[in-house]
C-alpha cells in the first residue's frame, strides 16, 4: 500500500513538472538579434546611408501622398469630409459585425470565464444598436485626456488566453490629447461615444472628449502654426512655471503653437467645461520636446526619431499609453508629416513600390530584394507585424521594431522569449521556432516615396 502511494505521488510530481514546463516563457537575452552596441544609435546608420540629408519627399509630395491614402487607397480618412448617409448606413452593420466576431472567438473575460454570453449580451445592450440613426450629421470634438479606443463600450477586457491581461482583444488604439474626433453614436448608458479619427474607429469614454462645433475643432486640428512632438513623450503644463501637470502626448502629435520663449513653447490644448463643452486653453511644453512644424523628411531625421524610441515599452493597441509595432511606425513618420494608417496590414499597402514574397521565396531572394530597397523609408511587413528597415550589415538586413518577443524550440518544447519593447535586430529572431524567423515570415517590402 505504501509503495503504491509513493508511486502515485511520484506520478503526480512528474505530471506537475511536465505541465509547468509547457510553453515556458523566458526573458530574452540582452543582446538580441545580433545587434551590436553601435547599431543602437542613429549615428551608426546615418554614417552608412549614402545621402542622409537628402529630402526624400517635399511637403507638397507628402501632402499628395497623404491625400492618396484616404482618397484613393481608403486606408485613412478625413473626418471633416465624412459623407453622412454612407457613414451612418454602414455604422449599424459595422457594430453588428463587431459583436458577431467577438462572440465567435471563444475569448476569456477578466473573471476567467470563457465564452461568457452574459458579458456579450451586456456589451450589445450598451452598444445601443436600436439608437443608430441614419443620416444624422456627426458631432465633433477633441480628446482632452489620453483615451483608450475600444471595440466594445466597456473597460473590461477579453483575452485569447486566460489571464493574458497585457493583450486585451477589445483594445483598438489610444488617442492623445488634441486628437480630433467625429462622434457618430452614443452608448445606452451615455458613458461612451463611438468616434471616428483619421486612422481608427471605436468606443471612447465620453469623459475624455469635449464636444464643440466643427469649425472650432477643424481650426484646432488644421492650424498652420503648430508644434509637433519629437520625443517619445512630452509633458503638458497649465502654468508658466510648468508645475501644473495636465497630461502628456506621444511622438508625432501636433498642437497649435502660439509662442516660443527661452526653452519653453506655448501651445493650445483642449479642455472640458463643466457642461461637457469644448474650450481651448493655453499650455506650456519644453521646447526641446517639440519642433516648430514638421521635420524635413530625410533619412537623418527618421533614423533619429526611430532610435529615440529604442527600448520604449510595448503596448498592445496602445495599452498603458504605450505603442505596438504599427503605432511605433505611425508615430515616427508623423514627425515628418506622413500620416500612416493605424494597423500593420494597412501600412503594408501604403507604398507605390512593393516587393511581394510567397511560401516559395527563399531567404536569399528576400535578402536580395531588401538590399535593393532604400533604408529608412522601407517597411518590412509580415502577418501581424511590421518593421522599419535600417540597412545592411555584413550581408544581413537590420530593422527597428516594437515587438512582444519571439518563439523558439527548447528541449523539444515551444518556448516564448519576452522582449516587450522597441529593439534593433537582424531578421533571425524566431529561427527554429514554430513560425520560423522574421525573414522566413516576411511577405512584403513597402517603400514610402
C-alpha atoms as one frame of an Amber mdcrd trajectory, in Angstrom:
protein
   0.000   0.000   0.000   2.838   2.338   0.935   4.700   1.598  -2.292   1.547
   2.207  -4.328   1.064   5.564  -2.589   4.667   6.512  -3.329   4.165   5.634
  -7.000   1.056   7.836  -7.154   2.893  10.741  -5.528   5.823  10.310  -7.909
   3.463  10.304 -10.882   1.702  13.451  -9.676   5.036  15.191  -9.139   6.232
  14.213 -12.600   2.964  15.354 -14.188   3.078  18.712 -12.409   6.610  19.291
 -13.625   5.679  18.463 -17.212   2.654  20.767 -17.092   4.749  23.535 -15.570
   7.199  23.254 -18.454   4.561  23.563 -21.198   5.016  26.748 -23.213   7.611
  28.207 -20.825   8.225  31.952 -21.005  11.691  33.426 -20.627  13.172  36.896
 -20.694  15.058  37.361 -23.946  18.826  37.837 -23.578  20.043  41.427 -23.642
  21.995  41.023 -26.922  19.037  40.464 -29.255  19.148  39.579 -32.925  22.900
  40.052 -33.364  22.614  43.828 -32.887  25.996  45.280 -31.982  26.366  48.084
 -29.451  26.872  50.831 -32.052  23.834  49.719 -34.074  21.615  51.094 -31.307
  22.367  54.718 -32.151  21.110  56.802 -35.045  24.655  57.888 -35.882  25.760
  54.405 -36.908  23.062  54.144 -39.560  23.336  57.788 -40.614  27.027  57.179
 -41.297  26.221  54.226 -43.557  23.466  55.973 -45.527  24.584  57.352 -48.933
  22.679  60.663 -48.569  21.225  61.091 -45.078  20.303  64.768 -45.541  18.673
  64.487 -48.964  14.948  65.259 -48.845  13.059  62.049 -49.614   9.733  63.805
 -50.158   8.913  67.523 -50.143   5.993  68.918 -48.100   3.872  69.094 -51.261
   4.717  65.496 -52.147   3.883  64.403 -48.599   0.532  66.185 -48.829  -0.209
  64.330 -52.078   0.897  61.052 -50.514  -1.428  61.554 -47.530  -4.309  62.508
 -49.816  -3.750  59.316 -51.789  -4.003  57.221 -48.630  -7.538  58.422 -47.862
  -8.873  59.449 -51.295  -7.526  56.605 -53.426  -6.479  53.733 -51.190  -9.097
  54.374 -48.473  -6.556  53.455 -45.789  -7.143  56.644 -43.804  -9.904  59.256
 -43.857 -10.540  62.943 -43.410 -13.136  63.118 -40.650 -14.146  66.605 -41.767
 -15.283  65.203 -45.110 -17.471  62.371 -43.861 -20.450  61.642 -46.105 -23.407
  61.443 -43.769 -25.518  58.779 -45.458 -22.639  56.440 -46.268 -21.288  56.773
 -42.729 -24.456  56.126 -40.783 -25.881  53.432 -43.038 -22.726  51.344 -42.676
 -22.349  52.017 -38.958 -25.083  49.632 -37.816 -23.624  46.821 -39.899 -20.138
  47.516 -38.577 -21.318  47.378 -34.955 -23.277  44.173 -35.526 -20.261  42.555
 -37.188 -18.062  43.506 -34.210 -20.423  41.767 -31.808 -20.601  38.700 -34.052
 -16.815  38.492 -34.389 -16.137  38.682 -30.667 -18.946  36.259 -29.804 -17.447
  33.581 -32.052 -13.820  33.778 -30.852 -14.055  31.966 -27.509 -12.320  34.705
 -25.548 -11.780  34.736 -21.791 -13.050  37.515 -19.527 -11.059  39.141 -16.734
 -13.042  36.969 -14.317 -11.676  33.833 -16.016 -14.870  32.827 -17.850 -14.672
  31.626 -21.445 -17.459  32.328 -23.939 -19.309  34.460 -21.391 -22.639  35.093
 -23.100 -23.724  37.392 -20.290 -20.718  39.618 -20.947 -21.548  39.826 -24.661
 -25.238  40.458 -24.004 -24.401  43.366 -21.700 -21.965  44.797 -24.224 -24.500
  44.521 -27.033 -27.189  46.237 -24.972 -24.825  49.085 -24.205 -23.954  49.461
 -27.905 -27.490  50.846 -28.319 -27.935  49.380 -31.789 -31.588  50.440 -31.943
 -30.450  54.020 -31.418 -28.311  54.211 -34.565 -29.874  56.949 -36.703 -29.321
  57.067 -40.452 -28.434  60.451 -41.916 -27.549  62.168 -38.658 -24.571  64.503
 -39.029 -21.656  63.668 -36.725 -20.767  65.797 -33.742 -17.166  66.916 -33.454
 -14.832  67.097 -30.509 -11.282  66.908 -29.221  -9.698  64.417 -26.855  -8.944
  66.210 -23.559  -7.027  63.378 -21.850  -5.341  60.262 -23.205  -8.099  57.795
 -24.021  -8.291  54.127 -24.924 -10.325  53.394 -28.031 -12.243  50.135 -27.628
 -14.079  47.697 -29.890 -16.910  47.441 -27.345 -18.171  50.086 -24.869 -16.633
  48.571 -21.739 -13.421  48.894 -19.756 -13.445  45.153 -19.078 -11.208  43.028
 -21.264 -11.376  39.905 -23.404  -8.341  37.661 -23.846  -7.271  34.879 -26.195
  -5.673  33.071 -23.267  -6.816  33.045 -19.679  -5.176  35.759 -17.557  -3.276
  37.167 -20.552  -4.028  40.693 -19.362  -1.424  42.520 -21.463  -3.247  41.555
 -24.657  -6.800  42.819 -24.292  -8.501  41.990 -27.584 -11.007  44.818 -27.059
  -8.217  47.405 -27.166  -8.165  49.057 -30.577  -5.954  52.110 -30.161  -5.052
  55.071 -27.973  -5.927  58.722 -28.603  -3.659  61.535 -27.412  -4.710  64.924
 -26.093  -5.779  67.095 -29.025  -6.880  64.269 -31.315  -9.890  65.442 -33.367
 -12.827  63.022 -33.454 -16.188  62.693 -35.168 -18.781  61.359 -32.714 -21.321
  59.238 -34.583 -23.117  57.297 -31.841 -23.631  57.136 -28.067 -23.894  54.090
 -25.799 -27.117  53.235 -23.963 -25.645  54.329 -20.618 -24.387  57.600 -22.126
 -20.849  56.984 -20.877 -19.310  56.078 -24.231 -19.038  57.717 -27.655 -18.387
  55.801 -30.842 -15.839  58.013 -32.571 -14.001  58.138 -35.858 -10.497  59.542
 -36.210  -8.440  59.805 -39.376  -6.868  56.403 -38.646  -9.176  54.406 -36.362
 -12.763  53.951 -35.164 -14.110  52.723 -31.836 -15.640  53.436 -28.460 -14.107
  56.079 -26.179 -15.259  57.101 -22.723 -17.267  60.321 -23.078 -15.462  61.902
 -20.122 -12.321  62.142 -22.292 -13.955  64.030 -25.184 -15.133  67.647 -25.190
 -17.667  68.474 -27.898 -17.558  71.673 -29.970 -18.696  72.842 -33.371 -16.970
  71.575 -36.499 -15.258  74.894 -37.266 -13.735  75.075 -33.791 -12.405  71.522
 -33.994 -11.153  71.933 -37.569  -9.346  75.171 -36.724  -7.566  73.438 -33.842
  -6.641  70.376 -35.906  -5.535  72.188 -39.050  -3.817  75.256 -37.593  -0.866
  76.212 -39.798   1.256  77.202 -36.801   1.882  74.078 -34.763   4.401  72.203
 -32.677   4.985  68.515 -33.377   6.231  66.259 -30.580   9.643  64.755 -31.345
  10.282  62.932 -28.038   8.734  59.571 -27.086   6.507  61.510 -24.674   6.182
  65.216 -23.910   4.613  66.774 -20.814   1.959  69.493 -20.920   1.632  72.054
 -18.108  -1.087  74.614 -17.491   1.085  77.296 -15.852   4.149  79.250 -16.977
   6.359  77.813 -14.246   5.486  74.376 -15.645   4.451  72.746 -12.396   0.716
  72.283 -13.003   0.825  68.994 -14.948  -2.051  68.375 -17.351  -1.123  65.283
 -19.401   1.478  64.048 -21.861   1.397  63.438 -25.589   3.331  60.959 -27.686
   5.737  61.408 -30.570   4.158  62.743 -33.753   1.243  64.515 -32.085   0.751
  68.127 -33.161  -0.705  71.021 -31.143  -1.363  74.640 -32.196   1.692  76.765
 -31.393   1.211  80.289 -30.012   4.661  81.233 -28.757   8.307  80.303 -28.167
  10.231  81.720 -25.209  13.537  80.656 -23.622  13.298  76.894 -23.557   9.522
  76.836 -23.404   6.768  76.829 -26.003   3.168  77.905 -25.592   0.551  75.706
 -27.202  -3.213  75.379 -27.214  -4.837  72.344 -25.611  -8.486  71.298 -25.401
 -10.205  71.233 -22.011 -13.714  70.278 -20.981 -16.041  72.819 -19.403 -18.389
  71.834 -16.573 -21.206  71.285 -19.074 -19.031  68.968 -21.208 -18.411  71.526
 -23.937 -15.062  72.275 -25.547 -12.804  75.134 -24.533  -9.274  75.915 -25.704
  -6.655  76.807 -23.120  -3.043  77.931 -23.303  -0.491  75.441 -22.025   3.266
  75.073 -21.855   5.796  72.478 -23.006   9.573  72.091 -23.011  10.956  73.487
 -26.258  13.313  70.516 -26.636  10.325  68.151 -26.753   8.818  69.660 -29.898
   9.675  71.008 -33.322   8.071  74.049 -34.920   6.261  72.428 -37.812   7.140
  69.045 -39.254  10.719  67.846 -39.534  12.076  67.547 -43.095  11.610  64.015
 -44.422  15.242  62.910 -44.534  16.978  59.696 -43.580  18.784  61.506 -40.765
  15.524  62.619 -39.157  13.807  59.244 -39.455  16.849  57.473 -38.001  16.952
  59.954 -35.111  13.237  59.667 -34.353  13.133  55.877 -34.649  16.236  55.288
 -32.500  14.925  57.766 -29.924  12.166  55.216 -29.327  14.655  52.409 -28.626
  13.675  50.406 -25.518  10.324  52.165 -25.164   7.801  49.682 -23.668   5.441
  47.742 -25.920   1.704  48.326 -25.531  -0.808  46.160 -27.407  -3.253  48.541
 -29.102  -1.596  51.405 -27.174  -2.400  49.802 -23.812  -0.918  51.639 -20.824
  -0.312  54.675 -23.032   2.472  52.906 -24.940   2.558  51.673 -28.559   2.659
  48.495 -30.611   4.573  47.769 -33.825   2.336  49.740 -36.183   1.748  52.682
 -33.847   5.528  52.934 -33.413   5.916  53.463 -37.165   2.919  55.792 -37.287
   4.470  57.966 -34.551   7.899  58.139 -36.197   6.607  59.098 -39.640   4.087
  61.573 -38.201   7.044  63.770 -37.141   7.736  64.468 -40.841   4.046  64.849
 -41.710   3.353  61.395 -43.142   0.095  60.063 -41.735   0.325  56.286 -41.948
  -2.707  54.075 -41.252  -3.031  52.655 -37.742  -2.760  48.892 -38.431   0.132
  46.901 -39.849  -1.972  45.228 -42.551  -2.890  48.674 -43.907   0.626  50.069
 -43.533   1.778  47.203 -45.747  -0.297  48.751 -48.562   0.839  52.376 -48.389
   3.796  52.495 -50.784   3.818  52.784 -54.536   6.817  50.439 -54.647   6.471
  46.995 -53.126   8.022  43.546 -53.478   5.854  40.565 -52.532   7.018  37.155
 -51.368   5.228  33.826 -51.095   5.962  30.495 -49.442   8.308  29.588 -52.320
  10.526  32.654 -51.816  13.782  31.574 -50.194  15.836  33.627 -47.745  18.415
  34.647 -50.345  15.710  36.056 -52.614  14.261  38.096 -49.790  17.639  39.440
 -48.637  18.480  40.479 -52.205  15.178  42.352 -52.521  15.660  44.102 -49.176
  19.230  45.097 -50.069  17.907  46.897 -53.166  15.347  48.832 -51.123  16.164
  52.271 -49.720  16.882  52.122 -45.987  14.772  54.169 -43.572  11.759  54.632
 -45.843  11.161  50.924 -46.469   8.807  48.899 -44.289   9.207  45.141 -43.814
   5.795  43.529 -43.435   4.512  40.128 -42.407   1.282  38.830 -41.000   0.700
  40.541 -37.659   3.954  42.510 -37.558   5.764  45.346 -39.347   9.269  46.822
 -39.062  11.396  49.708 -40.341  14.401  48.692 -42.460  17.591  50.345 -41.201
  20.178  48.997 -43.636  22.543  46.108 -44.372  25.486  44.991 -42.259  27.773
  42.092 -43.206  25.230  40.943 -45.766  22.306  40.878 -43.315  19.344  43.294
 -43.178  18.638  45.008 -39.867  15.414  46.602 -38.676  13.998  48.549 -35.769
  10.640  47.367 -34.479   8.385  47.214 -31.454   7.825  43.590 -30.501   6.471
  41.377 -27.744   9.074  38.686 -28.362   9.729  35.538 -30.352   9.338  31.770
 -30.056  11.926  29.033 -30.299  12.029  25.321 -29.624  13.838  24.475 -26.371
  14.306  20.814 -25.346  11.616  19.819 -27.819   9.096  22.337 -26.477   7.853
  25.663 -27.746   9.206  28.491 -25.584   8.451  32.204 -25.681  11.183  34.792
 -25.204   9.688  38.064 -23.989  11.051  41.387 -25.270   8.151  43.856 -24.925
   9.964  46.927 -26.202  11.435  48.639 -29.268  14.599  46.887 -30.449  17.144
  46.784 -33.254  17.731  43.312 -34.662  18.528  41.317 -37.735  15.776  39.094
 -39.136  16.883  35.860 -37.461  14.586  36.167 -34.424  12.351  33.125 -34.121
  14.642  30.912 -36.159  13.935  27.330 -35.174  10.572  28.266 -33.707   7.129
  27.153 -34.918   6.615  30.169 -37.208  10.188  30.500 -38.360  12.410  33.573
 -38.396  11.284  37.106 -39.160  12.929  36.699 -42.563  11.019  33.479 -43.242
   7.744  35.155 -42.253   8.379  38.250 -44.376   5.677  38.733 -47.017   6.347
  42.210 -48.428   8.674  45.193 -48.553   6.966  48.572 -48.971   8.780  51.782
 -49.846   7.325  55.144 -48.838   8.104  57.562 -51.644
